[in-house]
């Protein structure tokens, strides 16, 4: 089933449910996030900073590969 086969009211209900789940998640996680000392944990720690940089580079590489294959080898629709 694709999104065009789902009724509009059900699409909006699912989107609202996802937004409410995100709000509840932020409500529970925010006090924990606020208590952390992020500067000493990530910026001042050279190992953590280098791991974050590597993760960002991996993400950019994977995104670039996906964009390359989407641009030069698009999915063909068989009819």
C-alpha positions in Angstrom: 0.0 0.0 0.0 1.4 3.4 -1.0 0.6 6.8 0.5 -1.8 7.5 -2.3 -4.0 4.5 -1.3 -4.3 5.7 2.3 -7.3 8.0 3.0 -6.3 11.6 3.7 -7.8 11.6 7.2 -5.6 8.6 8.1 -2.5 10.3 6.8 -3.1 13.3 9.0 -3.9 11.1 12.0 -0.6 9.2 11.6 1.3 12.5 11.2 -0.4 13.9 14.4 0.4 10.6 16.2 4.1 10.9 15.2 4.2 14.6 16.3 2.7 13.7 19.7 5.2 10.8 20.1 8.0 13.3 19.4 6.6 15.8 21.9 6.4 13.1 24.6 9.9 11.9 23.8 11.3 15.5 24.1 9.3 16.0 27.4 11.0 13.0 29.0 14.4 13.5 27.6 14.8 17.3 28.0 15.6 17.3 31.7 18.4 14.8 31.1 19.8 16.8 28.2 19.7 20.0 30.2 21.7 18.6 33.1 24.6 17.4 30.9 27.8 19.5 30.5 28.0 19.3 26.8 31.1 21.5 26.3 33.3 19.4 28.5 31.8 16.2 27.2 32.2 16.8 23.5 34.1 20.0 22.6 36.9 19.8 25.1 37.3 16.0 24.6 39.5 15.5 21.6 38.5 11.8 21.1 34.8 12.6 21.2 35.3 15.5 18.8 37.2 13.4 16.3 34.6 10.6 16.5 31.8 13.2 15.7 33.9 14.5 12.8 34.3 11.0 11.4 30.5 10.3 11.8 29.8 13.5 9.9 32.2 12.6 7.1 30.7 9.1 6.8 27.2 10.6 6.6 28.3 13.1 3.9 30.0 10.2 2.0 26.9 7.9 2.1 24.6 10.8 1.2 26.8 11.7 -1.7 26.8 8.1 -3.0 23.0 8.0 -2.8 22.8 11.3 -4.6 25.2 10.1 -7.3 23.3 6.9 -7.9 20.0 8.7 -7.9 21.2 11.1 -10.4 23.0 8.8 -12.8 21.2 5.5 -12.3 17.5 6.3 -11.6 15.0 3.7 -10.7 13.2 2.5 -13.8 9.5 1.8 -13.6 8.4 -1.4 -15.3 5.0 -1.2 -16.9 
